Amino acid sequence: MLTKFYQHSLALVFAINEINSNTKILPNVTLGFRIYDSYYYEKMTYRTTLDLLFKSHRLVPNYMCSASKNRIAVIGGLGSDTSIFISDILSLYKIPQFSYGSFASEQRETEHLPFSYHVATKETHQYTGIVWLLQHFGWTWVGLFVVDDDNGEHFINNLERLFSQHEICLAFIQQIPQKNRFNEMTEITNMFSKIYQFLKLSKASICVIYGDNRTMTLLITIVCSLNDDYKELKSIGKVWITTSQIDFAVSRLERGLDLTVFHGSISLTIHTQELLDFEKFLHVIKPYSTVENKFVKAFWKEAFECAFPDSLVTNTCTGKERLENLPDTVFEMHMTGHSYGIYNAVYAVAHALHAMYSSQYNYQSVFGCKSPEFHDPQPWQVLPVSRCSDSCQPGYQKRKKEGEQFCCYEWAPCPKGKISIQKGRCCSTCPEDQYPSHDQDHCIPKMINFLSYKEPMGICLASVAVSFSLITVLILRTFIKHKDTPIVKANNQDVTYVLHITLFLCFLCSFLFLGRPSKLTCYLRQSAFGIIFSVAVSCILSKTTTVVLAFMAIKPGSSMRKWVGKTLTSSLVFTCSIIQVCICVVWLGTSPPFPDFDTKTMTEEIVAECNEGSVVMFYILLGYMGLLSFISFTVAFFARKLPDSFNKAKFITFSMLMFCSVWLCFVPSYLSTKGKYMVAVEIFSILASAAGLLCCIFSPKCYIILLRPDLNKREQIIARKH
């Protein structure tokens, strides 16, 4: 006898006593009960269920031998298998069953328990709890001890899938048969040997146990029966994790065993609530003061290991023994999760009966007569639900069954991106600023996202922009300091300074793209970028054109000499730049960019961005800049071999090749990215192209000015020409 489970019976008695003494629930109706034991055995479960229904003095199946018994509902059993065995008979007579133990497989529940109602949480929630617990402590090497039955197989399959998803590995899986399944002594010996090897040799410090109380009792017996080897196991440092079906309940035979190795075990429990009156109720129970003397005495003898005066044992039960002095493995004073489930099940039946009698009273009040239908309540009337299909949980929607009546349907998960908040409702789309939860049963607000200065990518891009801006300033300072040297004077000194300033502004304009978009930054950033880069490319084009014209002007009788000078270069820079300015003015005057929120591109984020207003004008701006770049590249390419000591065409050719490559790659990259990464692509293109122009055009000159001043002389230049 497992005395710890006697609390289940006491919870039933306590709940019925509360209801019978409550004038607001079932007035003038007294509830009774009968308790039967399943003995963890299929045949006895079927026999006791038949006894409950039909036995008075002798068993006559399908015949009510006693008219005084009005059976309304059955509460049980603790295990899912027991519940299924009971349901096999109860479902024939439409008697509802309230199961207070967790159920492993939803499919088996649907097939075998048509009139069953659960008061405990589903077992699948325990799988998530186990994974969360292992992740919390960083335990990734775990062993399993699992009962060898259908529920154990279901547990292994589900846990293996969850473990693989969360990178938790299984060190071993050991299935434990039930006690009544051992056929030979060799099976017991093999089982002892396997478990001992796993405990002693496996490096896994975490062991998860799944089964029922018999599984735990067998494991305790095996571990504690290892004699001398067991002393060695005390220090192996195992952490045991048990599911809610398992309880550390021991009988008189196991009570003397040393359970040190199981100290510190972690158990998942079913929800309970502390009831102060229940503890007072337990204190009242005494073997000599209770009407049900025989039942209480059997428990008392087993719990306190004593005997009553009518026996020959010397250790006599005095009746003054205190339940609170018993260890938790023998009896607990606070209400356990399973006892709380029984307590709730009794109240569920009582409230259903109360609703039935209230309906009968209303019928009599309206029609002035008694209703024979409700005069003698039948079990099938408790919780009167008549549906072709069961109700569903939020996150699902109805789907009609082919070939069935319109009221017959099945439940399918909501499509991706939709939710259903209430049971039986159709799936709906979340508002634009929210997204569906993982279970698709509620909406979660989206976070506003943009390329911030505070995140690593923003910090990196801003640092690069500042660094190149300072380098540009230093180069410009160097050129101003050595403005009287031949290499600085050559090829229009003013255009060189303008190019320096525009490159400096190119690096700085990248800051218009960082941070949360505002009305001002959206209005300026694309136009500023287009105009500044157009001026820079125009300066390069004018420099290249000057080189070509200068070479052609030195030929005898050439008419090109009149074109060589500052007037041509300045006019070329102004003309090419003003065209881009006109494009930007038209764009800003007709359909300017503005701050906007993109709620559709990203599932869980709202992207704060700049709506370009007119995408056509944006690509016209890029197209014109690309045209200038192509012309500059072409002119520089054909002028790259001209015999001039200060010929910059080679470096300009390479710089424009880099410039064009960057912006050709920009278009597909820009179109294939989403959210803040689109902005990052454009900033990177701005920095890369500007840095290419700066390094390729000015680094050779800086090399001569700073490191080879001997080459920066007029005599040296004339000598090199000849």
FENJOZI-V861380 format. One record per pair of residues at least 12 apart in sequence whose C-alpha atoms are under 7 Angstrom apart, sorted by sequence separation. I is the first residue (numbers start at 1). J is the second residue. D is the distance in whole Angstrom. If there is no record, write none. Layout:
I_J_D ; I_J_D
This chain:
36_48_6 ; 398_410_6 ; 399_411_6 ; 417_429_7 ; 418_430_6 ; 433_445_6 ; 434_446_5 ; 513_525_7 ; 596_608_6 ; 597_609_6 ; 287_300_7 ; 398_411_5 ; 399_412_6 ; 414_427_6 ; 430_443_6 ; 433_446_6 ; 512_525_6 ; 596_609_5 ; 636_649_5 ; 360_374_6 ; 397_411_5 ; 398_412_6 ; 550_564_6 ; 595_609_6 ; 596_610_6 ; 636_650_7 ; 16_31_7 ; 396_411_6 ; 397_412_5 ; 549_564_6 ; 595_610_5 ; 596_611_6 ; 83_99_7 ; 396_412_5 ; 397_413_6 ; 509_525_7 ; 594_610_6 ; 595_611_6 ; 636_652_6 ; 637_653_5 ; 99_116_7 ; 396_413_4 ; 397_414_6 ; 419_436_6 ; 593_610_6 ; 594_611_5 ; 636_653_5 ; 97_115_6 ; 98_116_6 ; 99_117_6 ; 100_118_6 ; 102_120_6 ; 395_413_6 ; 396_414_5 ; 418_436_6 ; 546_564_7 ; 593_611_5 ; 594_612_7 ; 96_115_5 ; 97_116_5 ; 98_117_5 ; 99_118_5 ; 100_119_5 ; 101_120_6 ; 102_121_6 ; 103_122_6 ; 104_123_5 ; 388_407_6 ; 389_408_6 ; 392_411_7 ; 395_414_6 ; 417_436_6 ; 593_612_4 ; 594_613_7 ; 666_685_7 ; 95_115_7 ; 96_116_6 ; 97_117_6 ; 98_118_6 ; 99_119_6 ; 100_120_5 ; 102_122_6 ; 103_123_6 ; 388_408_5 ; 389_409_6 ; 420_440_7 ; 421_441_5 ; 509_529_6 ; 592_612_7 ; 593_613_5 ; 633_653_6 ; 76_97_7 ; 78_99_7 ; 80_101_7 ; 94_115_7 ; 98_119_7 ; 102_123_5 ; 389_410_7 ; 419_440_5 ; 420_441_5 ; 421_442_6 ; 592_613_5 ; 73_95_6 ; 74_96_6 ; 75_97_6 ; 76_98_6 ; 77_99_6 ; 78_100_6 ; 79_101_6 ; 240_262_7 ; 418_440_7 ; 419_441_5 ; 591_613_5 ; 663_685_7 ; 72_95_7 ; 73_96_5 ; 74_97_5 ; 75_98_5 ; 76_99_5 ; 77_100_7 ; 78_101_5 ; 80_103_6 ; 91_114_7 ; 244_267_7 ; 419_442_6 ; 506_529_7 ; 591_614_6 ; 633_656_5 ; 662_685_6 ; 73_97_6 ; 74_98_6 ; 75_99_6 ; 76_100_6 ; 77_101_7 ; 91_115_6 ; 241_265_6 ; 242_266_6 ; 243_267_6 ; 244_268_5 ; 395_419_5 ; 396_420_6 ; 476_500_6 ; 633_657_7 ; 87_112_7 ; 239_264_7 ; 240_265_5 ; 241_266_5 ; 242_267_5 ; 243_268_5 ; 244_269_5 ; 395_420_5 ; 87_113_6 ; 234_260_7 ; 239_265_6 ; 240_266_6 ; 241_267_6 ; 242_268_6 ; 244_270_6 ; 394_420_5 ; 395_421_7 ; 398_424_7 ; 506_532_6 ; 141_168_6 ; 142_169_6 ; 143_170_6 ; 148_175_5 ; 234_261_5 ; 303_330_7 ; 394_421_5 ; 397_424_6 ; 505_532_7 ; 506_533_7 ; 542_569_5 ; 629_656_7 ; 662_689_6 ; 84_112_6 ; 140_168_4 ; 141_169_5 ; 142_170_5 ; 143_171_5 ; 144_172_6 ; 145_173_6 ; 146_174_6 ; 147_175_5 ; 148_176_5 ; 394_422_5 ; 397_425_7 ; 472_500_7 ; 84_113_6 ; 140_169_6 ; 141_170_6 ; 142_171_5 ; 143_172_5 ; 144_173_5 ; 145_174_5 ; 146_175_5 ; 147_176_5 ; 148_177_5 ; 353_382_7 ; 394_423_5 ; 397_426_5 ; 141_171_6 ; 143_173_6 ; 144_174_6 ; 145_175_6 ; 146_176_6 ; 147_177_6 ; 192_222_6 ; 216_246_7 ; 352_382_6 ; 393_423_5 ; 397_427_6 ; 502_532_6 ; 542_572_6 ; 587_617_6 ; 659_689_5 ; 145_176_7 ; 288_319_7 ; 352_383_6 ; 392_423_6 ; 542_573_7 ; 629_660_7 ; 658_689_7 ; 127_159_6 ; 205_237_7 ; 206_238_6 ; 207_239_6 ; 208_240_6 ; 209_241_6 ; 210_242_6 ; 287_319_6 ; 391_423_7 ; 392_424_6 ; 472_504_6 ; 171_204_6 ; 200_233_7 ; 205_238_5 ; 206_239_5 ; 207_240_5 ; 208_241_5 ; 209_242_5 ; 210_243_6 ; 212_245_5 ; 213_246_5 ; 217_250_7 ; 224_257_7 ; 286_319_6 ; 391_424_7 ; 502_535_7 ; 503_536_7 ; 659_692_7 ; 205_239_6 ; 206_240_6 ; 207_241_6 ; 208_242_6 ; 209_243_7 ; 211_245_7 ; 212_246_5 ; 213_247_6 ; 224_258_7 ; 502_536_6 ; 539_573_6 ; 658_692_6 ; 211_246_6 ; 469_504_5 ; 538_573_5 ; 178_214_7 ; 49_86_6 ; 178_215_7 ; 499_536_6 ; 655_692_6 ; 469_507_6 ; 535_573_7 ; 538_576_6 ; 583_621_7 ; 655_693_5 ; 46_85_7 ; 176_215_7 ; 468_507_7 ; 469_508_7 ; 538_577_7 ; 45_85_7 ; 46_86_7 ; 499_539_6 ; 45_86_7 ; 580_621_7 ; 655_696_5 ; 465_507_5 ; 535_577_5 ; 654_696_7 ; 655_697_7 ; 42_85_7 ; 465_508_7 ; 534_577_6 ; 395_439_6 ; 495_539_6 ; 395_440_5 ; 651_696_6 ; 652_697_6 ; 395_441_4 ; 531_577_7 ; 534_580_7 ; 651_697_6 ; 104_151_6 ; 394_441_5 ; 531_580_6 ; 252_302_7 ; 531_581_6 ; 491_543_7 ; 279_333_6 ; 279_334_7 ; 491_546_7 ; 458_514_7 ; 527_584_6 ; 152_211_7 ; 274_334_7 ; 143_204_6 ; 274_335_6 ; 453_514_7 ; 142_204_6 ; 452_514_6 ; 453_515_6 ; 141_204_6 ; 143_206_6 ; 144_207_6 ; 145_208_6 ; 146_209_6 ; 147_210_6 ; 451_514_6 ; 452_515_5 ; 142_206_5 ; 143_207_5 ; 144_208_5 ; 145_209_5 ; 146_210_5 ; 147_211_5 ; 272_336_6 ; 451_515_6 ; 452_516_7 ; 142_207_6 ; 143_208_6 ; 144_209_6 ; 145_210_6 ; 146_211_6 ; 272_337_5 ; 450_515_7 ; 271_337_5 ; 450_516_6 ; 270_337_5 ; 147_215_6 ; 269_337_7 ; 270_338_7 ; 272_340_6 ; 607_675_6 ; 523_592_6 ; 607_676_7 ; 523_593_5 ; 522_593_6 ; 523_594_6 ; 522_594_5 ; 645_717_7 ; 522_595_6 ; 601_674_7 ; 492_566_7 ; 519_594_6 ; 645_720_7 ; 519_595_6 ; 645_721_7 ; 518_595_6 ; 517_595_6 ; 250_329_6 ; 249_329_5 ; 250_330_6 ; 248_329_5 ; 249_330_6 ; 522_610_6 ; 517_608_7 ; 530_621_6 ; 534_625_6 ; 537_628_7 ; 541_632_5 ; 544_635_7 ; 548_639_6 ; 516_608_7 ; 517_609_6 ; 537_629_6 ; 540_632_7 ; 544_636_6 ; 517_610_6 ; 547_647_7 ; 544_649_6 ; 120_270_7 ; 449_605_6 ; 447_604_7 ; 448_605_6 ; 449_606_6 ; 450_607_6 ; 446_604_5 ; 447_605_5 ; 448_606_5 ; 449_607_5 ; 450_608_6 ; 446_605_5 ; 447_606_6 ; 448_607_6 ; 449_608_6 ; 446_606_6 ; 448_608_6 ; 433_599_6 ; 513_679_7 ; 432_599_6 ; 435_603_7 ; 435_604_6 ; 433_606_7 ; 510_683_6 ; 510_686_7 ; 507_687_6 ; 506_690_7 ; 503_690_6 ; 120_341_6 ; 119_341_6 ; 465_687_7 ; 451_676_5 ; 487_712_6 ; 119_345_6 ; 450_676_5 ; 486_712_6 ; 485_712_7 ; 486_713_6 ; 486_714_6 ; 101_338_7 ; 100_338_6 ; 100_341_5 ; 100_342_6 ; 4_249_6 ; 2_249_7 ; 98_345_6 ; 2_250_6 ; 2_251_5 ; 1_251_6 ; 14_278_7 ; 75_345_7 ; 96_379_7 ; 95_379_5 ; 96_380_7 ; 94_379_7 ; 95_380_6 ; 94_380_5 ; 3_299_6 ; 3_302_7 ; 3_303_6 ; 72_378_7 ; 73_379_6 ; 72_379_4 ; 71_379_7 ; 4_329_7 ; 4_330_5 ; 3_330_6 ; 4_331_4 ; 3_331_6 ; 4_332_7 ; 11_339_6 ; 15_343_6 ; 26_354_5 ; 25_354_6 ; 12_342_6 ; 8_339_5 ; 11_342_7 ; 12_343_6 ; 15_346_6 ; 7_339_7 ; 11_343_6
